[in-house]
Amino acid sequence: MKDWIPGRTGRGGPRYLDIVNAMESDIASGVLPPGHRLLPHRDMAEQLGVSVGTVSKAYAEAIKRGLIAGEVGRGTFVLRSSNAMAQPSQPGGWRVNMALNAPPATGEDAVIAGALGEIMADPGLAGFLSYLPHQGRQEHRTAMSAFLNAHGMPTTPDSVFITHGAQHAISLALGMLARSGDTVLAESLTYSGMLALAGQTGYTLRGVLMDREGLLPAQLDRAFSETGARVLYAMPTLQTPTGAVMSDARRAEIVEIIERHDAYLIEDDAYGFLCDPPVAPLSSRIPERSFYVMSFAKCLSPGLRMGAMHVPSSFRDRCINAIRSTGWMATPIMAEVVTRLIQSGRLEDQIIRKRETARRRCAIARRVLGQRIMPRTDIPAFHVWMQMPAGRTTTAMVTQAAQAGVTIAAPLALHPFDPMSNGIRLCLGAPGTEAELEHALGVIATILDNVEAISLV
C-alpha cells in the first residue's frame, strides 16, 4: 500500500481531531490495514500543510484510542480495525480498558455530592459565583497549602495557585519558562499529556534515559550540557508510565544537577498522595527553582478539574497574568468543594480508601504477573509497568490483548535507545471490580506465557 494521507471528514473541530477521525474511519473501512506503517510526523505534516505539532497531537490521540502504536527505531503502525474494537470479543461483550489511568472508585461521588449540597444551601453561595482573584480565593489557597504541607511539600497560601487541573498547571509553568523551539528535558518515557502539550506549543522534548528509580543522573547532566536546556519536567514518585520511585540518594543527585545547570524543575506529583508516610518531593529541596504540580483528579475525581501549583516567588506576578489569559480563574465552586473536603477530613478519608484499594490491586497484579512488573516497592500504585519478554513487541501485545478483550496502549519513547521502551503500562484502577481486574491480568499473563513457552522450544 502507498503512503496513507488522511482526507477531510467534514465533521469540523480541530484539525488534529479531523486527522484522527479520518484514520479511524479508514481503519474501520479497511482502507488502512493493520500493520501499515504511517508517515513520520514531519513528512505527514508536509503532506497535509499543517504543523508538526498538529500531527504529533493527532498521533498521540490515535495512540490513546488504541488505533496505532509506535515502536522505537521502526515507526508508527496501525493496530487493528476500529470495528473490531467495538465488537465483543468474549461472550456477553466482556471488555476491560487498562489503558486509561483512572482512579478506582471509592465512593467519592457521594462525598462530592454531599459537599455540593452544602454549598448550594450556603447563604454565601453568591460569593462563589462571581469573579475572584485569578490565583484563587485566599481561603481556598490556605486550605490547599495546608494539604500540600501535610503531604510533604512546604508551601504558603501565597505560593499556592489554583488551576484547572495538572495539565493546565504544567502548561502555565512551561509558558513562563520556555518558548516555542526551546528544548525541555523529560524522562524518556513520559506522561502523554506532556507529549501532546509539546506537540501543540512547539517545545522540543529531549528524553533522558531512566532505570528503575527514574532519571539517571549522569544522563540528565549530559542532556543539560548538550542541549543548553533550562527546564526539566519529571515525575520522581510513581512515574508514569513506568511506576519508578526515586530513592532519597537519587533525589539529592538530581537536585544538585538542576542547581549546577541553573535550571528549573516542573515536578508532576500526581500520585504522591499514595505514599504513606509522605515522600518529600524534589521541589521541597529547591522551592525557588521548582513549579510543584499536584491534582485532585487521582486522589478524588478527574471530573473536578482542580489542581494546585507551588510557584516560586519571582514568577508569581507572571503566573497571575498567565492564568488570566488561559482561563481567568479556576472554577470557585469546585475549589470550594475541595476546600470543604480538606477541612472536614473527608478528602483524607478518600485518600486512605484509595491507598487501600491500590494496595489490594497491586497485590493482585504481583500475584498474577510476578516479577514481570514494576514498581517492586511496597508503595501502592494505580499503574504498573510490564517489560516485554525478549523477541516480543508492544505492538503485538496490544493487538493480542485487544483480541482477548483487554485494551492496553503502547508507549511512545523520546529516546531512540531506551532499553525500557519495550514495555506497557497496565492501569489497575479502571476495571470496575477486583475480580474483573484479576481476569484481565490473567489474560495478559496467558499471552505472555504462550510467548515465553514458544521462545523455549
PASEDO-907152 format. One record per residue (C-alpha): residue number from 1; x, y, z. Coordinates in steps of 0.001 Angstrom, whole numbers, plus 500000, padded with zeros to 6 digits. Layout:
// PASEDO-907152
{votor=NUM | c1=X | c2=Y | c3=Z}
...
END
This chain:
// PASEDO-907152
{votor=1 | c1=500000 | c2=500000 | c3=500000}
{votor=2 | c1=501229 | c2=503509 | c3=499207}
{votor=3 | c1=501611 | c2=506134 | c3=501932}
{votor=4 | c1=498330 | c2=506912 | c3=503662}
{votor=5 | c1=497266 | c2=510577 | c3=503542}
{votor=6 | c1=494086 | c2=511423 | c3=505500}
{votor=7 | c1=491281 | c2=513241 | c3=503736}
{votor=8 | c1=488927 | c2=515737 | c3=505329}
{votor=9 | c1=485995 | c2=514207 | c3=507236}
{votor=10 | c1=483809 | c2=517313 | c3=507133}
{votor=11 | c1=482969 | c2=516935 | c3=510818}
{votor=12 | c1=484586 | c2=520225 | c3=511820}
{votor=13 | c1=486553 | c2=520733 | c3=515004}
{votor=14 | c1=490317 | c2=520966 | c3=515484}
{votor=15 | c1=492491 | c2=519795 | c3=512593}
{votor=16 | c1=494271 | c2=517154 | c3=514686}
{votor=17 | c1=490933 | c2=515516 | c3=515555}
{votor=18 | c1=489957 | c2=515534 | c3=511881}
{votor=19 | c1=493150 | c2=513567 | c3=511146}
{votor=20 | c1=492343 | c2=511041 | c3=513890}
{votor=21 | c1=488719 | c2=510693 | c3=512779}
{votor=22 | c1=489835 | c2=510098 | c3=509182}
{votor=23 | c1=492293 | c2=507481 | c3=510405}
{votor=24 | c1=489610 | c2=505734 | c3=512456}
{votor=25 | c1=487201 | c2=505759 | c3=509528}
{votor=26 | c1=489759 | c2=504365 | c3=507084}
{votor=27 | c1=490792 | c2=501637 | c3=509527}
{votor=28 | c1=487142 | c2=500654 | c3=510009}
{votor=29 | c1=486519 | c2=500518 | c3=506251}
{votor=30 | c1=489666 | c2=498523 | c3=505544}
{votor=31 | c1=491357 | c2=501302 | c3=503558}
{votor=32 | c1=494066 | c2=501481 | c3=506231}
{votor=33 | c1=495031 | c2=497888 | c3=507130}
{votor=34 | c1=496568 | c2=496618 | c3=510378}
{votor=35 | c1=500359 | c2=496726 | c3=510275}
{votor=36 | c1=500553 | c2=499628 | c3=507826}
{votor=37 | c1=503386 | c2=501995 | c3=508682}
{votor=38 | c1=502351 | c2=505660 | c3=508882}
{votor=39 | c1=504464 | c2=508527 | c3=507621}
{votor=40 | c1=506803 | c2=510126 | c3=510184}
{votor=41 | c1=505376 | c2=513234 | c3=511891}
{votor=42 | c1=507350 | c2=515739 | c3=509804}
{votor=43 | c1=506590 | c2=514020 | c3=506483}
{votor=44 | c1=502895 | c2=513805 | c3=507292}
{votor=45 | c1=502860 | c2=517478 | c3=508280}
{votor=46 | c1=504412 | c2=518449 | c3=504936}
{votor=47 | c1=501868 | c2=516354 | c3=503024}
{votor=48 | c1=498936 | c2=517960 | c3=504841}
{votor=49 | c1=500302 | c2=521503 | c3=505050}
{votor=50 | c1=499971 | c2=521598 | c3=508845}
{votor=51 | c1=502447 | c2=521948 | c3=511712}
{votor=52 | c1=504426 | c2=519030 | c3=513073}
{votor=53 | c1=502713 | c2=519729 | c3=516402}
{votor=54 | c1=499294 | c2=519114 | c3=514857}
{votor=55 | c1=500405 | c2=515721 | c3=513543}
{votor=56 | c1=502070 | c2=514832 | c3=516862}
{votor=57 | c1=498864 | c2=515645 | c3=518718}
{votor=58 | c1=496846 | c2=513567 | c3=516229}
{votor=59 | c1=499156 | c2=510562 | c3=516605}
{votor=60 | c1=499062 | c2=510898 | c3=520409}
{votor=61 | c1=495247 | c2=510882 | c3=520335}
{votor=62 | c1=495242 | c2=507885 | c3=517980}
{votor=63 | c1=497547 | c2=506000 | c3=520367}
{votor=64 | c1=495159 | c2=506841 | c3=523217}
{votor=65 | c1=492255 | c2=505437 | c3=521180}
{votor=66 | c1=494204 | c2=502251 | c3=520528}
{votor=67 | c1=494362 | c2=502797 | c3=516763}
{votor=68 | c1=498146 | c2=502903 | c3=516348}
{votor=69 | c1=501354 | c2=502185 | c3=518258}
{votor=70 | c1=504909 | c2=503462 | c3=517959}
{votor=71 | c1=507985 | c2=501274 | c3=518124}
{votor=72 | c1=511418 | c2=502747 | c3=518757}
{votor=73 | c1=513544 | c2=502677 | c3=515626}
{votor=74 | c1=510753 | c2=501251 | c3=513442}
{votor=75 | c1=507981 | c2=503842 | c3=513258}
{votor=76 | c1=504245 | c2=504090 | c3=513906}
{votor=77 | c1=501918 | c2=501259 | c3=512870}
{votor=78 | c1=498175 | c2=500668 | c3=512562}
{votor=79 | c1=496960 | c2=498172 | c3=515149}
{votor=80 | c1=493578 | c2=496890 | c3=514168}
{votor=81 | c1=490126 | c2=497712 | c3=512834}
{votor=82 | c1=488079 | c2=500081 | c3=514954}
{votor=83 | c1=485083 | c2=497854 | c3=514107}
{votor=84 | c1=486962 | c2=495021 | c3=515789}
{votor=85 | c1=487493 | c2=497221 | c3=518813}
{votor=86 | c1=483798 | c2=497814 | c3=519118}
{votor=87 | c1=482799 | c2=494168 | c3=518715}
{votor=88 | c1=482510 | c2=491980 | c3=521776}
{votor=89 | c1=485490 | c2=489648 | c3=521873}
{votor=90 | c1=484046 | c2=487492 | c3=524621}
{votor=91 | c1=480546 | c2=486124 | c3=525202}
{votor=92 | c1=478447 | c2=488935 | c3=526622}
{votor=93 | c1=480761 | c2=491606 | c3=525204}
{votor=94 | c1=483322 | c2=491492 | c3=528028}
{votor=95 | c1=485996 | c2=494161 | c3=527635}
{votor=96 | c1=488295 | c2=495912 | c3=530076}
{votor=97 | c1=490182 | c2=499146 | c3=529483}
{votor=98 | c1=493612 | c2=499058 | c3=531127}
{votor=99 | c1=494986 | c2=501914 | c3=529007}
{votor=100 | c1=493220 | c2=504687 | c3=530939}
{votor=101 | c1=494800 | c2=505571 | c3=534289}
{votor=102 | c1=491555 | c2=506293 | c3=536100}
{votor=103 | c1=491471 | c2=506158 | c3=539908}
{votor=104 | c1=489468 | c2=503283 | c3=541391}
{votor=105 | c1=486015 | c2=504189 | c3=542655}
{votor=106 | c1=485886 | c2=504527 | c3=546441}
{votor=107 | c1=482577 | c2=506305 | c3=546996}
{votor=108 | c1=483883 | c2=509733 | c3=546013}
{votor=109 | c1=480681 | c2=510534 | c3=544092}
{votor=110 | c1=478627 | c2=510557 | c3=547307}
{votor=111 | c1=481290 | c2=512601 | c3=549114}
{votor=112 | c1=481365 | c2=515216 | c3=546343}
{votor=113 | c1=477567 | c2=515276 | c3=546175}
{votor=114 | c1=477450 | c2=515962 | c3=549909}
{votor=115 | c1=479840 | c2=518907 | c3=549598}
{votor=116 | c1=477910 | c2=520310 | c3=546642}
{votor=117 | c1=474684 | c2=520072 | c3=548634}
{votor=118 | c1=476266 | c2=522042 | c3=551472}
{votor=119 | c1=477421 | c2=524735 | c3=549060}
{votor=120 | c1=474021 | c2=525039 | c3=547373}
{votor=121 | c1=472408 | c2=525547 | c3=550785}
{votor=122 | c1=475044 | c2=528053 | c3=551933}
{votor=123 | c1=473785 | c2=531664 | c3=552229}
{votor=124 | c1=477196 | c2=532721 | c3=550917}
{votor=125 | c1=476725 | c2=530864 | c3=547606}
{votor=126 | c1=476822 | c2=534109 | c3=545610}
{votor=127 | c1=480429 | c2=534566 | c3=546706}
{votor=128 | c1=481427 | c2=531551 | c3=544602}
{votor=129 | c1=479554 | c2=532748 | c3=541521}
{votor=130 | c1=481447 | c2=535976 | c3=540997}
{votor=131 | c1=484888 | c2=536920 | c3=539686}
{votor=132 | c1=487592 | c2=536073 | c3=542215}
{votor=133 | c1=491387 | c2=536560 | c3=542225}
{votor=134 | c1=492992 | c2=534778 | c3=539279}
{votor=135 | c1=495189 | c2=532641 | c3=541536}
{votor=136 | c1=492188 | c2=531623 | c3=543653}
{votor=137 | c1=490337 | c2=532731 | c3=546753}
{votor=138 | c1=492545 | c2=533198 | c3=549833}
{votor=139 | c1=490577 | c2=530672 | c3=551918}
{votor=140 | c1=490907 | c2=528067 | c3=549181}
{votor=141 | c1=494642 | c2=528606 | c3=548801}
{votor=142 | c1=495076 | c2=528400 | c3=552574}
{votor=143 | c1=493316 | c2=525027 | c3=552676}
{votor=144 | c1=495271 | c2=523656 | c3=549707}
{votor=145 | c1=498548 | c2=524911 | c3=551171}
{votor=146 | c1=497787 | c2=523034 | c3=554397}
{votor=147 | c1=497025 | c2=519916 | c3=552366}
{votor=148 | c1=500313 | c2=520127 | c3=550451}
{votor=149 | c1=502247 | c2=520730 | c3=553678}
{votor=150 | c1=500703 | c2=517615 | c3=555228}
{votor=151 | c1=501777 | c2=515601 | c3=552192}
{votor=152 | c1=505415 | c2=516656 | c3=552269}
{votor=153 | c1=505585 | c2=519875 | c3=550207}
{votor=154 | c1=506183 | c2=523016 | c3=552321}
{votor=155 | c1=504124 | c2=525908 | c3=550923}
{votor=156 | c1=502372 | c2=529093 | c3=551989}
{votor=157 | c1=498965 | c2=530317 | c3=550803}
{votor=158 | c1=500783 | c2=532970 | c3=548744}
{votor=159 | c1=502861 | c2=530352 | c3=546918}
{votor=160 | c1=499863 | c2=528140 | c3=546007}
{votor=161 | c1=497965 | c2=528919 | c3=542813}
{votor=162 | c1=494741 | c2=527087 | c3=541961}
{votor=163 | c1=494494 | c2=525712 | c3=538407}
{votor=164 | c1=492163 | c2=523784 | c3=536116}
{votor=165 | c1=493971 | c2=520539 | c3=536963}
{votor=166 | c1=497558 | c2=519407 | c3=536459}
{votor=167 | c1=497564 | c2=519774 | c3=532667}
{votor=168 | c1=496712 | c2=523476 | c3=532993}
{votor=169 | c1=499395 | c2=523932 | c3=535659}
{votor=170 | c1=502086 | c2=522262 | c3=533533}
{votor=171 | c1=501090 | c2=524431 | c3=530579}
{votor=172 | c1=501328 | c2=527569 | c3=532732}
{votor=173 | c1=504764 | c2=526637 | c3=534046}
{votor=174 | c1=506127 | c2=525818 | c3=530588}
{votor=175 | c1=504753 | c2=529075 | c3=529231}
{votor=176 | c1=506721 | c2=531007 | c3=531828}
{votor=177 | c1=509949 | c2=529010 | c3=531468}
{votor=178 | c1=510295 | c2=528256 | c3=527749}
{votor=179 | c1=509441 | c2=529484 | c3=524274}
{votor=180 | c1=508437 | c2=527585 | c3=521158}
{votor=181 | c1=511514 | c2=525819 | c3=519826}
{votor=182 | c1=513251 | c2=525618 | c3=523213}
{votor=183 | c1=514420 | c2=522222 | c3=524448}
{votor=184 | c1=512656 | c2=520813 | c3=527500}
{votor=185 | c1=514043 | c2=517716 | c3=529206}
{votor=186 | c1=511787 | c2=514887 | c3=530386}
{votor=187 | c1=512008 | c2=511198 | c3=531232}
{votor=188 | c1=512491 | c2=509115 | c3=528092}
{votor=189 | c1=509072 | c2=507574 | c3=528743}
{votor=190 | c1=506773 | c2=510318 | c3=529932}
{votor=191 | c1=503204 | c2=511474 | c3=530548}
{votor=192 | c1=501135 | c2=511518 | c3=527343}
{votor=193 | c1=499725 | c2=514938 | c3=528257}
{votor=194 | c1=503246 | c2=516344 | c3=528169}
{votor=195 | c1=503780 | c2=514872 | c3=524711}
{votor=196 | c1=500546 | c2=516455 | c3=523481}
{votor=197 | c1=501433 | c2=519806 | c3=525044}
{votor=198 | c1=504886 | c2=519866 | c3=523471}
{votor=199 | c1=503422 | c2=518963 | c3=520093}
{votor=200 | c1=500862 | c2=521749 | c3=520278}
{votor=201 | c1=503162 | c2=524501 | c3=521551}
{votor=202 | c1=506370 | c2=523699 | c3=519678}
{votor=203 | c1=508693 | c2=522787 | c3=522546}
{votor=204 | c1=511366 | c2=520231 | c3=521668}
{votor=205 | c1=511249 | c2=517362 | c3=524149}
{votor=206 | c1=514573 | c2=515607 | c3=524817}
{votor=207 | c1=514234 | c2=512254 | c3=526526}
{votor=208 | c1=516592 | c2=511370 | c3=529372}
{votor=209 | c1=517293 | c2=507681 | c3=529930}
{votor=210 | c1=515910 | c2=506036 | c3=533071}
{votor=211 | c1=516318 | c2=502986 | c3=535257}
{votor=212 | c1=514014 | c2=501533 | c3=537884}
{votor=213 | c1=514491 | c2=504635 | c3=540049}
{votor=214 | c1=513660 | c2=507059 | c3=537266}
{votor=215 | c1=516040 | c2=509626 | c3=535758}
{votor=216 | c1=519690 | c2=508587 | c3=535516}
{votor=217 | c1=521808 | c2=511417 | c3=536974}
{votor=218 | c1=524703 | c2=511080 | c3=534506}
{votor=219 | c1=522278 | c2=511102 | c3=531574}
{votor=220 | c1=520480 | c2=514177 | c3=532923}
{votor=221 | c1=523784 | c2=516002 | c3=533428}
{votor=222 | c1=524776 | c2=515150 | c3=529860}
{votor=223 | c1=521424 | c2=516267 | c3=528424}
{votor=224 | c1=521654 | c2=519659 | c3=530137}
{votor=225 | c1=525221 | c2=520120 | c3=528869}
{votor=226 | c1=524499 | c2=519041 | c3=525289}
{votor=227 | c1=521268 | c2=520996 | c3=524784}
{votor=228 | c1=521645 | c2=524048 | c3=526987}
{votor=229 | c1=518124 | c2=523309 | c3=528255}
{votor=230 | c1=516949 | c2=525185 | c3=531344}
{votor=231 | c1=513780 | c2=523204 | c3=532098}
{votor=232 | c1=513186 | c2=519668 | c3=533358}
{votor=233 | c1=509741 | c2=518066 | c3=533587}
{votor=234 | c1=509783 | c2=514999 | c3=535843}
{votor=235 | c1=507695 | c2=512665 | c3=537997}
{votor=236 | c1=510001 | c2=511419 | c3=540785}
{votor=237 | c1=507266 | c2=509474 | c3=542598}
{votor=238 | c1=505282 | c2=506701 | c3=540859}
{votor=239 | c1=506354 | c2=507993 | c3=537473}
{votor=240 | c1=504005 | c2=507458 | c3=534593}
{votor=241 | c1=504155 | c2=505210 | c3=532681}
{votor=242 | c1=506864 | c2=503177 | c3=534473}
{votor=243 | c1=505901 | c2=503488 | c3=538147}
{votor=244 | c1=509517 | c2=504329 | c3=539072}
{votor=245 | c1=510159 | c2=505845 | c3=542508}
{votor=246 | c1=513369 | c2=507771 | c3=543171}
{votor=247 | c1=515378 | c2=506926 | c3=546286}
{votor=248 | c1=516429 | c2=509730 | c3=548617}
{votor=249 | c1=520011 | c2=509470 | c3=547356}
{votor=250 | c1=518857 | c2=509737 | c3=543723}
{votor=251 | c1=516756 | c2=512789 | c3=544577}
{votor=252 | c1=519777 | c2=514511 | c3=546085}
{votor=253 | c1=521786 | c2=513850 | c3=542900}
{votor=254 | c1=519046 | c2=515193 | c3=540631}
{votor=255 | c1=518670 | c2=518372 | c3=542712}
{votor=256 | c1=522420 | c2=519009 | c3=542616}
{votor=257 | c1=522417 | c2=518711 | c3=538810}
{votor=258 | c1=519458 | c2=521100 | c3=538442}
{votor=259 | c1=521184 | c2=523686 | c3=540628}
{votor=260 | c1=524547 | c2=523313 | c3=538895}
{votor=261 | c1=522980 | c2=523927 | c3=535480}
{votor=262 | c1=520938 | c2=526883 | c3=536768}
{votor=263 | c1=517785 | c2=525114 | c3=535587}
{votor=264 | c1=514156 | c2=524923 | c3=536689}
{votor=265 | c1=512048 | c2=521904 | c3=537589}
{votor=266 | c1=508398 | c2=521228 | c3=536804}
{votor=267 | c1=507536 | c2=518413 | c3=539210}
{votor=268 | c1=504364 | c2=516462 | c3=538497}
{votor=269 | c1=503293 | c2=514760 | c3=541717}
{votor=270 | c1=500003 | c2=513260 | c3=540576}
{votor=271 | c1=500457 | c2=510103 | c3=542653}
{votor=272 | c1=502489 | c2=511251 | c3=545659}
{votor=273 | c1=499427 | c2=511083 | c3=547923}
{votor=274 | c1=499605 | c2=507277 | c3=547699}
{votor=275 | c1=502830 | c2=507298 | c3=549768}
{votor=276 | c1=502367 | c2=506803 | c3=553499}
{votor=277 | c1=504391 | c2=508284 | c3=555091}
{votor=278 | c1=504771 | c2=511052 | c3=552514}
{votor=279 | c1=507863 | c2=511118 | c3=550299}
{votor=280 | c1=509379 | c2=514604 | c3=550213}
{votor=281 | c1=509116 | c2=515992 | c3=546666}
{votor=282 | c1=512220 | c2=517221 | c3=544855}
{votor=283 | c1=510612 | c2=520659 | c3=544957}
{votor=284 | c1=510839 | c2=520744 | c3=548736}
{votor=285 | c1=514632 | c2=520994 | c3=548360}
{votor=286 | c1=514628 | c2=523719 | c3=545707}
{votor=287 | c1=511341 | c2=525645 | c3=546104}
{votor=288 | c1=512652 | c2=528727 | c3=544263}
{votor=289 | c1=513673 | c2=526605 | c3=541271}
{votor=290 | c1=510577 | c2=524484 | c3=541132}
{votor=291 | c1=506974 | c2=524556 | c3=539973}
{votor=292 | c1=505362 | c2=521796 | c3=542017}
{votor=293 | c1=502152 | c2=520474 | c3=540454}
{votor=294 | c1=499501 | c2=518298 | c3=542041}
{votor=295 | c1=495967 | c2=517486 | c3=541018}
{votor=296 | c1=492843 | c2=516302 | c3=542777}
{votor=297 | c1=491987 | c2=514080 | c3=539783}
{votor=298 | c1=493640 | c2=510933 | c3=541141}
{votor=299 | c1=493059 | c2=511378 | c3=544869}
{votor=300 | c1=489431 | c2=512458 | c3=544444}
{votor=301 | c1=487903 | c2=512724 | c3=540959}
{votor=302 | c1=489048 | c2=513670 | c3=537427}
{votor=303 | c1=485759 | c2=515486 | c3=536796}
{votor=304 | c1=486561 | c2=518258 | c3=539260}
{votor=305 | c1=489369 | c2=519630 | c3=537018}
{votor=306 | c1=491079 | c2=521096 | c3=540056}
{votor=307 | c1=494807 | c2=521391 | c3=540728}
{votor=308 | c1=497249 | c2=523299 | c3=542910}
{votor=309 | c1=500699 | c2=524563 | c3=541964}
{votor=310 | c1=503534 | c2=525929 | c3=544095}
{votor=311 | c1=505027 | c2=528898 | c3=542227}
{votor=312 | c1=508461 | c2=530410 | c3=543019}
{votor=313 | c1=508190 | c2=533953 | c3=544379}
{votor=314 | c1=509891 | c2=535524 | c3=541345}
{votor=315 | c1=507248 | c2=534109 | c3=538984}
{votor=316 | c1=504037 | c2=534857 | c3=540880}
{votor=317 | c1=503057 | c2=538076 | c3=539124}
{votor=318 | c1=503664 | c2=536432 | c3=535742}
{votor=319 | c1=501630 | c2=533406 | c3=536787}
{votor=320 | c1=498655 | c2=535586 | c3=537716}
{votor=321 | c1=498723 | c2=537040 | c3=534207}
{votor=322 | c1=499163 | c2=533574 | c3=532688}
{votor=323 | c1=496077 | c2=532241 | c3=534488}
{votor=324 | c1=494114 | c2=535330 | c3=533458}
{votor=325 | c1=494974 | c2=534738 | c3=529792}
{votor=326 | c1=494297 | c2=530971 | c3=529785}
{votor=327 | c1=491124 | c2=530629 | c3=531833}
{votor=328 | c1=490702 | c2=533715 | c3=534040}
{votor=329 | c1=490420 | c2=531597 | c3=537187}
{votor=330 | c1=489776 | c2=528028 | c3=538252}
{votor=331 | c1=486107 | c2=527324 | c3=538999}
{votor=332 | c1=485423 | c2=528684 | c3=542519}
{votor=333 | c1=482654 | c2=526209 | c3=543304}
{votor=334 | c1=484948 | c2=523260 | c3=542571}
{votor=335 | c1=487668 | c2=524889 | c3=544697}
{votor=336 | c1=485123 | c2=525246 | c3=547485}
{votor=337 | c1=484241 | c2=521535 | c3=547176}
{votor=338 | c1=487902 | c2=520596 | c3=547599}
{votor=339 | c1=488348 | c2=523068 | c3=550471}
{votor=340 | c1=485390 | c2=521681 | c3=552418}
{votor=341 | c1=486617 | c2=518125 | c3=551915}
{votor=342 | c1=490119 | c2=519074 | c3=553106}
{votor=343 | c1=488887 | c2=520947 | c3=556174}
{votor=344 | c1=486377 | c2=518270 | c3=557209}
{votor=345 | c1=488815 | c2=515369 | c3=556796}
{votor=346 | c1=486673 | c2=513777 | c3=554094}
{votor=347 | c1=489412 | c2=514119 | c3=551482}
{votor=348 | c1=491920 | c2=512371 | c3=553733}
{votor=349 | c1=489373 | c2=509568 | c3=554257}
{votor=350 | c1=489132 | c2=509216 | c3=550474}
{votor=351 | c1=492921 | c2=509097 | c3=550175}
{votor=352 | c1=493099 | c2=506302 | c3=552753}
{votor=353 | c1=490487 | c2=504367 | c3=550761}
{votor=354 | c1=492357 | c2=504969 | c3=547506}
{votor=355 | c1=495583 | c2=503698 | c3=549080}
{votor=356 | c1=493906 | c2=500583 | c3=550451}
{votor=357 | c1=492247 | c2=499851 | c3=547118}
{votor=358 | c1=495500 | c2=500450 | c3=545213}
{votor=359 | c1=497380 | c2=498188 | c3=547635}
{votor=360 | c1=494920 | c2=495327 | c3=547054}
{votor=361 | c1=495036 | c2=495801 | c3=543292}
{votor=362 | c1=498842 | c2=495891 | c3=543242}
{votor=363 | c1=498859 | c2=492662 | c3=545232}
{votor=364 | c1=496631 | c2=491072 | c3=542598}
{votor=365 | c1=498971 | c2=492268 | c3=539831}
{votor=366 | c1=502030 | c2=490859 | c3=541614}
{votor=367 | c1=500276 | c2=487560 | c3=542249}
{votor=368 | c1=499246 | c2=487170 | c3=538615}
{votor=369 | c1=502256 | c2=488678 | c3=536815}
{votor=370 | c1=505027 | c2=488193 | c3=539383}
{votor=371 | c1=508469 | c2=489607 | c3=538596}
{votor=372 | c1=507393 | c2=490856 | c3=535183}
{votor=373 | c1=506152 | c2=494151 | c3=536654}
{votor=374 | c1=507470 | c2=497195 | c3=538466}
{votor=375 | c1=507469 | c2=499070 | c3=540783}
{votor=376 | c1=508645 | c2=496372 | c3=543146}
{votor=377 | c1=508159 | c2=498566 | c3=546200}
{votor=378 | c1=505590 | c2=498500 | c3=548960}
{votor=379 | c1=504067 | c2=501774 | c3=547741}
{votor=380 | c1=500588 | c2=501152 | c3=546327}
{votor=381 | c1=500047 | c2=502403 | c3=542791}
{votor=382 | c1=497295 | c2=502847 | c3=540220}
{votor=383 | c1=499563 | c2=501503 | c3=537455}
{votor=384 | c1=502414 | c2=499064 | c3=536962}
{votor=385 | c1=504990 | c2=498695 | c3=534194}
{votor=386 | c1=505350 | c2=495380 | c3=532406}
{votor=387 | c1=508508 | c2=494791 | c3=530366}
{votor=388 | c1=508058 | c2=492649 | c3=527256}
{votor=389 | c1=510000 | c2=489356 | c3=527045}
{votor=390 | c1=512814 | c2=489054 | c3=524505}
{votor=391 | c1=511529 | c2=488860 | c3=520941}
{votor=392 | c1=508142 | c2=490308 | c3=521812}
{votor=393 | c1=506988 | c2=493782 | c3=520689}
{votor=394 | c1=504494 | c2=496062 | c3=522360}
{votor=395 | c1=502520 | c2=496296 | c3=519113}
{votor=396 | c1=501924 | c2=492545 | c3=519031}
{votor=397 | c1=500999 | c2=492544 | c3=522715}
{votor=398 | c1=498486 | c2=495379 | c3=522282}
{votor=399 | c1=496874 | c2=493606 | c3=519324}
{votor=400 | c1=496603 | c2=490193 | c3=521011}
{votor=401 | c1=495279 | c2=491676 | c3=524236}
{votor=402 | c1=492611 | c2=493605 | c3=522315}
{votor=403 | c1=491512 | c2=490425 | c3=520564}
{votor=404 | c1=491093 | c2=488868 | c3=524006}
{votor=405 | c1=489053 | c2=491798 | c3=525333}
{votor=406 | c1=491724 | c2=493821 | c3=527152}
{votor=407 | c1=492578 | c2=497323 | c3=525925}
{votor=408 | c1=496161 | c2=498439 | c3=526626}
{votor=409 | c1=498340 | c2=501037 | c3=524921}
{votor=410 | c1=501952 | c2=501075 | c3=523785}
{votor=411 | c1=504127 | c2=503980 | c3=524967}
{votor=412 | c1=505983 | c2=506478 | c3=522816}
{votor=413 | c1=509671 | c2=506756 | c3=523765}
{votor=414 | c1=511532 | c2=510060 | c3=523487}
{votor=415 | c1=514941 | c2=508375 | c3=523378}
{votor=416 | c1=515745 | c2=506063 | c3=520434}
{votor=417 | c1=517910 | c2=503723 | c3=522519}
{votor=418 | c1=515807 | c2=503408 | c3=525652}
{votor=419 | c1=516023 | c2=499801 | c3=526917}
{votor=420 | c1=512805 | c2=500307 | c3=528902}
{votor=421 | c1=510746 | c2=501334 | c3=525882}
{votor=422 | c1=509637 | c2=497793 | c3=525038}
{votor=423 | c1=507083 | c2=497678 | c3=527799}
{votor=424 | c1=503475 | c2=498540 | c3=528578}
{votor=425 | c1=501734 | c2=500411 | c3=531383}
{votor=426 | c1=498875 | c2=498448 | c3=532935}
{votor=427 | c1=496319 | c2=500670 | c3=534651}
{votor=428 | c1=494813 | c2=498938 | c3=537654}
{votor=429 | c1=492136 | c2=501456 | c3=538630}
{votor=430 | c1=489800 | c2=501393 | c3=535640}
{votor=431 | c1=488409 | c2=497822 | c3=535928}
{votor=432 | c1=485169 | c2=498069 | c3=537867}
{votor=433 | c1=485867 | c2=495217 | c3=540287}
{votor=434 | c1=488915 | c2=493391 | c3=541591}
{votor=435 | c1=487601 | c2=490173 | c3=540055}
{votor=436 | c1=487434 | c2=491886 | c3=536674}
{votor=437 | c1=490978 | c2=493183 | c3=537171}
{votor=438 | c1=492268 | c2=489723 | c3=538054}
{votor=439 | c1=490616 | c2=488222 | c3=534982}
{votor=440 | c1=492131 | c2=490902 | c3=532717}
{votor=441 | c1=495595 | c2=490373 | c3=534189}
{votor=442 | c1=495135 | c2=486639 | c3=533715}
{votor=443 | c1=494503 | c2=487268 | c3=530013}
{votor=444 | c1=497767 | c2=489250 | c3=529835}
{votor=445 | c1=499671 | c2=486523 | c3=531706}
{votor=446 | c1=498337 | c2=483815 | c3=529375}
{votor=447 | c1=499510 | c2=485723 | c3=526312}
{votor=448 | c1=502961 | c2=486168 | c3=527884}
{votor=449 | c1=503164 | c2=482513 | c3=528960}
{votor=450 | c1=502435 | c2=481380 | c3=525427}
{votor=451 | c1=505128 | c2=483648 | c3=524024}
{votor=452 | c1=507709 | c2=482550 | c3=526587}
{votor=453 | c1=506873 | c2=478885 | c3=526014}
{votor=454 | c1=507386 | c2=479285 | c3=522273}
{votor=455 | c1=510745 | c2=481013 | c3=522849}
{votor=456 | c1=511983 | c2=477975 | c3=524804}
{votor=457 | c1=511145 | c2=475464 | c3=522073}
END
